[in-house]
Structures are given as C-alpha cells and as structure tokens.
Amino acid sequence: MGGSSRARWVVLGLGALGLLCAVLGAVMIVKVPSLIEQQVLKNVRIDPNSLAFGMWKEIPVPFYLSIYLFEVVNPTEVLNGQKPQLRERGPYVYREFKHKTNITFNNNDTVSFVEHRSLHFQPNMSRGSENDYIVLPNIMVLGAAVMMEDKPASLKFMMTLGLATMGERAFMNRTVGEILWGYDDPLVNFLNKYFPNMFPIKGKFGLFVGMNNSDSGIFTVFTGVKNFSKIHLVDKWNGLSKIDYWHSDQCNMINGTSGQMWAPFMTPESSLEFFSPEACRSMNFVYQESGVFEGIPTYRFIAPETLFANGSVYPPNEGFCPCRESGIQNVSTCRFGAPLFLSHPHFYNADPVLSEAVAGLHPNPREHSLFLDIHPVTGIPMNCSVKLQLSLYIKAVKGIGQTGTINPVVLPVLWFEQSGAMGGAPLRTFYTQLVLVPKVLQYAQYVLLAVGGLLLLVPIIYQLRSQEKCFLFWSGSKKGSQDKEVIQAYSESLMSPAAKGTVLQEAKL
C-alpha cells in the first residue's frame, strides 16, 4: 500500500508540473512577442537609457571612404574633339570617424545634433599614395566656361585673357592630395579678391575640401520616446523643413531619416528613405532580398533604377531637371551653378550613350551598385556600401579659347564608396541582446509547451493502467467464486446416501 501511495503522489506531482509548464508555454506564446517588441522599442529609441544610444551617439562601426579617380589619358586629343580615354586610379582609402556633438533634447520629442567627421588616409588599404600625380579636367576652367556660354562675347574674351594670364588650362596635372583636399587656384584667388561675394569657396579649392574635419549641418530628428511612429525621422535640417534647390515640392521634401538608423519591425514592403545633404536630396531605397550577416538576419535594400532617372523616364524626377540622359542627376543648383552630375559609378543603370561616349568605363552591378543590409527587427544597419559618381559636363564654348574644340560629353571625374560593417564587441552585444535572447525566449516557449504536454500524459497513462488492473482483479475474483460453488456441491453429493439401484464402485488407489 505504501509503494502504491508514493507512486500516486509522484504521478500527481508530474502532472502538476506538466500543467504548469504547459500554461507557462502558452502564456509565453501570447506574451513573448509583445515583450520582445517592448524591449526593441525601448532600446532603439534615442534615449540616454536605451541600448542603441551609445551606438547612435558615436558610431562604433569602422567606416571607410574609398575614392577612385578617372585619369584622362589623352587630354590633348580631347581638346581637339576626340573621345576621352579614361583610366581608373585608386582606391585611395580613408578611415572615417563620426561622432555627434551639441546633442539637445527638445520639448517636441525631437533631438538636435551636429555630427562631426574626420578622415585619415590608410596607405596599407590604398592602391597608390596622396602624392600620385593625375591628369583631370580643370573644373574651375571647364565648369566656368559652360556657365559663361550665354554671356556677352566681350566678357568671354576677358575670361580667356584672364585664364591665359593666370596660366589656367582645360586639364590639370596635380597630386591626389591637392585634387581632394585643396590647392591654391589663381582663379579662385582672383574671384575672392575682386568679387568677394561671387564665389562661395574661400581659400583652397578641392573636390572634398569641405568633407574633412567638418559636419553635414544641424539635424533635428524625432526620438520616438513619446511618438514611436516618427522614430528617427528628420524634422528639420539646418532649421529647414524642406530645401529649395529643386523645381518641385516633392523633390524639395526632406524625407526619411538622417541615414543612420530606421524604424524597427521592417517588412519586405518597407522602403528605406533618408536625406543626404551631400546629394542635396532625399533618397529612397527598396527591398531586394533577405540574408544573414554574421548570424544576424538582414534585409538588403538597394537603389531603384529610377533613382537618377530623368523626368521623361520617371515623371516624379522632373523637379530635378534640367535633365540630360537618364541615369544622371544635375546637381548644379546645389553646387554653385557648376555643370556637375551625380550617378552610379561607371554610369551603371544609366543610358548606355553616356558610357559609350568615353573609353575605359565598365559598368557592372557587382562593383558599382550600392546596398544597405538592415536588421529588420531593430532597423539598425549591419553592413552597407554606398557608391556615387561625380561627373563634369564639358564642351567647347565659343569665345573661350581654353576649351578648344571639345565635343560635348559628361566626363566622369571620380567615384567614391562609403562602406562599413558592424563587428567586434558592438556586434557581440547586439547579437546577444537583440538576437540571441529573443531567439532563446522564442524556442523556450515551445519547449515548455512540449514538455508540459508530455508530463500531462503521465497521470493519464497511470490512470488507464490502474483501471486495467482493477478490471483484471475483478475478473479473477469472480472466476474463483464459481469454482468454490462447484467444489461445495460435489462435496455435498458425496455425503448424501446413494439412490436406490445405484451400484457403488470401489475407488482404486
């Protein structure tokens, strides 16, 4: 009896434990998704107490700026009307450091900040040095010539005379360091001296002179603390809610984020919008495919083919015109009127006429497309590569002798890639807290439910087996009673006198 009682209590205990596990698993299935969502919302908003705040304030991801320059191999022939032959030089790689300063939390659920950046040359990652000499178009001369095309002949003659006096030519042979970070240009010095308000650049002239030890202006973005639906969206840039570079309200809108973090819980239908001061516009990327980066699930977003399409191919881009061939964007209105164009490197995704007009370009998606890999649950970038090309429209301008007989052409000057991938301690922290822990909780709920179901089977099976034993005992007891009745009847027959005429036989031993 004691063993049977103990077994019964053990069975009841296992049943109770199974019920508890099953209930806990069911509760977790209902509650865990909302708990994970609350944790994500708490940790991705711009709040000093959030997990992502330190990452947002000072980006721990090592970013690199890789610059490729297009050297003009045949400058004399180009002046005589022949097709330009280009040779790609580089990359010249710079480590890019970013950190936010003047962080000010406002009363309307926004935060204002200035993000400073500095660039440091990486000789071991570069193909060449900053002392390499490269022949490039003289943007000051050829750009100014196009801008002067409709001016009076007398003014163009004076310009020709002035350029000749200063020794300015259509093409220049300068070092990479001078081309990127500035050199003393006689024309710039002349304009600043005699027309101080005409030219915005003071001092040295260089293609990236404003990028090193600088910032991209004052951003004001929504923190998501009070209103999560606007998290990371740009409210204002330099105090402006829209820009005025372009010719339509849609093109002048400041849409999306500042390009560092996006709203969490993305789907393949989500788009990736951000405002780029360098491109003077908002950009919109679209979902391409799902992937995995260092164990972390990602969504890859790429630029649509319509990003730099002209107005005739994609009507919403009409506001960025005047346009030329599709695939390049005229940025002259935000680059002091210079005939500069933005595109994908090597005119990838552009009208083939553009790449065919020069020799030496080989557009292909593997090397010249851009992408951003985003963790869809948090909206934080894991890996990115943004590639853009800057080109100069050049042509012979009647009355300006320095332009010779150049055939009109959009001439690539350089293209650059800004890339970064999360790694090291930030990646491990991110993986543990925002990927591993939610995954463990997700698996735990189903394990608890399964274990609970198995343990609940124990008392059921025990009860069924107990009923079976009772049945067998009852059946055995009934059979024994019948045997006793037969034996008793036989005994009584032996004790009774034999009937008349019955012959008694002797029992044989």
N, C-alpha and C positions, 0 to 999 in steps of 0.2 A: 504493500500500500504506500510506503514512504517513497519508493522509487517512482511510482506512478504519479504521485502528487508533485514531486520535484520536476518531472518531465512536463507535467501540465503547466507549471509556473514558467518553465523555460520557454515553452511554446507561446504562452501568453506574452512573455516579455519580448520575444522576437516579433510577434505580431504587432505589439505596440510600437516597437522601434521601426518596423516597416511602415506602419501608418504614419509615423512622424516624418520619416524620410520622404514618403510619397507626397504628403501635404507640403513639406518644405520645398520639394522639387517643383510642385505645381505652383506654389506661391512665387518661386524664383522665376519660373517661365513667364509669369504675369508681370512681376515687378522688376526683374533684372534689366530688360530693355530700357525702361524708364529711368532706372538708377544709372545706367551707363550714359544715357542721354543727359541726365542732370550733371554727371561728372564732366562730360565733354563740354557742356555749356559753361560750366564753372571754370574749366581750365583753359579754354581758348579765348575767352573774352579779355579785353585789355584792362586788366585789373592787377595791381601790385601783388595781390594774393593768389593769382592764377599761375598754373604751371607754365603756361606759354609766355608769361610777361617778360621774363628774362631773355627768352629767345627772341621776342619781338623787339625788346629794347636794344639789344646788341646781338645781332645775328651771329650765331656760333658756326654757321656753315662757311667753310672756306670758299670764297668766290674768286673767280679768275676772269680777267678781261684779256682775250686773245685777239690781236689785231693783225690783219693781213692787208698789205699794201699792193696796189696794182702798178707796177713799174711800166712806163711807156718805153718800149724798146726802140721805136722808130720815130722820135719827135720831129725830126727834120722832114720826114716823108709826110707826117700828119699835117704839118704846116703847108705842104704842097698838095693837099687834098686826098691823100691816100688813107686807107683803112688803118686805124690804130692797132698795133700789136702789143698785147699786154702780157706781162709775166708776174705771176703772184709771188710776193715775197712775205716771209714770215712762217709761223706766227711769232709775234713779239708779245710775250705773255707778262701780265701784271697781276699781282695779288691785290685783291680789292678788299679793303676793310671798311665796315659800315657800323656806325653807332648813332643813336638818337640822343639829342640834347634839347634843352628848353621844353621838356615834357610838361604840359599844363593841362590838367583835367578841368573841363568846363562844366557849367551847370546844366547844359542841354544834352548830357550823355555823350559828349564828344571829348576828344583829347587832341591837342595841338602839339606838333613837334617839328624839329628840323633834323634831318638825317645827314650827317657828315660822312664823307667818304674820302679815302686816300688810296693811292695806287703805288705799288712798289714793283719795280722791274724784277723778273725772275729769269736770270741768264740760263740756268740749268733746264728750264722748260721752253726756252725760246730757240728759234732757228735763225740765229743772227744776233747782232747787238744793236744798241741805240746809236752807234757810230756808223752804221751802214749808210752809204750814200744811195739814194734812189731818185730816179727821174720821174717827176709827177707834173701834172698840169698846174700852172700857177693860178690858183683860184682867184686871187686878187685881180690879176690882169684879165683872164678869160671871163670870169664872172662879171667884172665891171664892164667889159666890152659888150656883153649881151644886154646888160642893164642900160647901156648908153645907146642902144641900136636906134631908138626913135628920137634921139636928141639932135639938135642942130649940128650941121657939118662943122661949123666953127668950133663948137665945144669938143667934138670928137677929134678935130685936128689938134687942139690944145692938149687933149689927153694923150694922143700919140706922141707929141713932142715932149710932154712931161714924163711919160713912161721911158722914152728913149734917154732922156737926161738922167733919170734915176737908174738906168741900166736894167729895167724890168723887161722880162721876156715872157713868151707864152708858156714855156716849160722851164722848170727849175730843177736843179740837182742839189738836194740837201740831205742832211742826215735824218734818220728816223726820229731821233730826239727832237730835232728842230721842227720837223713836219707835225709831230704830235703835240709837243709841249711849248712851241713858240719860238720865233726868231724875230729879229728886228727887221721890219719891212719898210723900205723907204716910202712906199706909197701910203702905208698906214700912218707913218710919222708925219708925212706932208698933210694928210687929211686932218689929223688931230691938231696940227699946228695952225692951219689956215681955216679949217672948217670944224671947229671943236665939237659941234653938236650934230655933225652929219654922220659920223661913224661911231657905232656903239663900243667897239673894241679899243681899249686904251693899252698902250704898251705893246708887248709882243703878240704876234699873230700865229696861231697854231690850230690844227683841227680839233684837238681835245684840250685846248688850253683852259677851258672852263670846267673840266671834269675832275682834275686832281686837287685835293685839299679844298673841296667845295661842297655844296649841297644842292638839292633839287627844289629848294623853296620850302615854304611853310605848309605842311599838310595838316588838315583838321579832319579826323575820321571818327566814326561812331564806335564807342567802346563795346556795345552790346550788353552792358550791365543792366540797364533799365528796359531797353527795347532791343531784344535779340534779333529781330527781323532785319535790322540795319547794320549788324556787326561788321566792322572793318570797312564799310562803305565810306567813300570820301564825301565829306560835307562841303569842304572848301579847299582850294589850293591858292596860296598867296592872297587869301581873303576873297577869292572869286568863286562863285558857284557855277560859272561857265566861262569859257575862254572866248576870244574874239578874233582868232586867226583865220577862220574859215567863213564860208558864204552861206551856211545854213545853220539853223538852231540845232538840228540833230548832230551835225559834225562838231559843233562847239560845246556839246554837253560833256560834263565831267562825270563819267560813269564808272561804276565798279569800285575796286579797292585801290590802294597805293601800290599793289603788285607784290605784296609780301605774304599775306595770309588771306584766306577766303572763308566764307561761311561754311560751317560743317554740314554733314549729312548730305553730301552730293549724290546725284544720280547721273546715269548716262545722258539724261536730258538737260543736265545743268550746263551752263556756259561759264566761261572764265573771263570776266571783264576787269580791266584795270586802266588807270590813267597814267600815261607816260609823259612827263614833262620834256624828255629828250626828243620824243617823236611828236610832241605838240598835239597830242590827241589821245582819245580813249581807244583801246583795242579790245577785241572780243575773240577769245579762242573757243574751240568746240571740241567735244569729246571724240577721241579716236578709238581707244581700246583700254581694256583692263590689264594690269600687270602686277608684278611683285618687285619691290626694291628692298634688298637686304631683309627679307622676311616680312616686309610690310606691304599690304595690298595697296595698290595705287590705281588712279585713273590718269591716263595720258591725254592731255589737251594739246591741240595743235592750231596753227593759224589756218583759217579757211582760205580757199583760193580767192575769195572776194576781198581779202584784207586790203590789198593795194590795187584792186581793180579800178578802172576808170569809170566815169559816170555812165557811159554808153553800155558797158557790160553789166554794171551794178548800180542802178539809179541812186540808191542812198548815198553813194560816194560822190555824187555830183557836187556836193558842197565843198569838196577838197580841190576842185578844179580851179583854174585852167589845167586840163589834163593832156597828157600825150598818150603814148601807147599804154595799154592795160598792163598792170603789174608794177608800176612805179608811181609813187605819190609825190606830187610837187610840194615841197616844204619851204618854198621861197618866202612865203608870207610870215614864217616864224624864224627865218634865217636872214634877216636884214635885206630881203629882196634878191639875194643871190640865187641863181638858177640851179638849185640843188634838189636832188630827188632821193627818196627813200624807197628801198625794195628789199627783197630777199637776196642773199648773196648769189652772184653769177646770174642774176635775173631769173632765178628759179621761180616758177609759177607765173612768169611774165610772158608777154607776147614774144615769140621767137625772133621777131625782127630786131629786137634790142640786142640779144646775144650774137646775132649774125652780123651786126654792124661793126663789131670789133672781133679781133682774133685773140684766142687764149682763154676763153670762158668755157666752162664745162659744168653746167648746172645739173645737179642730181639731188634727190631727196635725202639720201643718207648723210651727205656732208653739208647740205645747205638749207635743210628745213629746221624749224625750231619746235620745241616741245617743252611742256611742264608736266612733271609727274606729281600728282597731288594725292595725299592720303584722304580718301573721300569722307571718312568719319569726322576728321578734325578740320579739313580744309588747309592743312599745312603742307607746303611743298617739300618733297623729299629729294628731287633731282630735277634740274632744269638746264636748258640750253637755249638762250635767246640770241638769234643771229640776224643782223641787219646790215645792209649795204648803203653807202653814201656815194652818189654819182653826181657829176657836173655836166650840165648841158653846155657844149661848146660849139662855136660856129665862126665863120669868117664874117666880120662886121665891117661893112664898107665905111671907110674913113678912119679906121683904126688899124694901122699898119702891122701891129704886133700879131694880129690874128691871121695874117697870110691868106691862104685860100682853103682854110679848114672846112671840110664838109660837115654839115650839122650832124651831131652824134651825142648821145647820152653816154658819157665816158665814166666807167667805174673808177673811183679813186681809192676806196678801201672798203673792207667789210670787217665786222667785229663780232665776237661771240662772248656773251656773259654767261658763265656756267658755274654751277655749284651743286654739291651733293652732300646731304647730311651724313655724318659719320662720327666715330669716336664716342665719347661719353654722352653727348646730346642724343645720339641715335639710340644708345642703350637705354637711357632714361625714357625716351619717347616710346621705345618698343615695350619696355616693361610696364609702364603706367597706362599707356593708351592703346596698347595692342594685346600684350600678354595677359594682363589682369582681366580685361573684358572677355578674352577668349576662354580663360580658366573658368570664370563665372558661368559662361555660356555652356561649357561642357559639364560643369558641376551640376547644373540643374537637371540635365537629362540623366546623369549618373545617379543622382539621388532618387529620381523618379523610377529608374530601372531597379535599383537596389530595394527601394521600398516595395515595389511590386513583387519582387522575388521573396522578400521576407514575409509579406502578407500571405503568400502561398503556404508557408509552414503551418500555421494553425488550421488552415483549410484542409491540408493533406492529413494532419494529425487527427482532426475530427472525423474525416472519412474513414481512416484506418480504425479508429475507436469504434465506430458504428459497425464496421465489418466484424470485429472481434466479438462484440455483443451478439451479433446475429449467429455467429458460429457457436457460441456458448449456449445460446437459447436452443438452437437446433440440436446440439449434443445432449442437453438435459432432457429434452422431450423424448428422444430415442431411448435413453436409459430407463425411463419410467415405463415404457411399453414392455421392455424386457422383463422388468420386475413383475409385472402383472402376469406374464406368461408362466414364469417360474412358479409363482404362487398358485396359480390354477393347476399346474402339473402336480405340485406337492399335495394339494387337496385331493386330487383324484387318486393319488396313491393311498392316502389314509382312508378313503371311503371303501365299504365292502363291495366285493365284486358282484356283478349282476348274475342272476340265475342262468345257468347254462354256459357260463364263461369258463374256459379252460385256462388254468394258471400254468404258466411255464416257468421253469427254474432259470433263474438268471445264471448265466455262465460267467465265471471269472476269467 
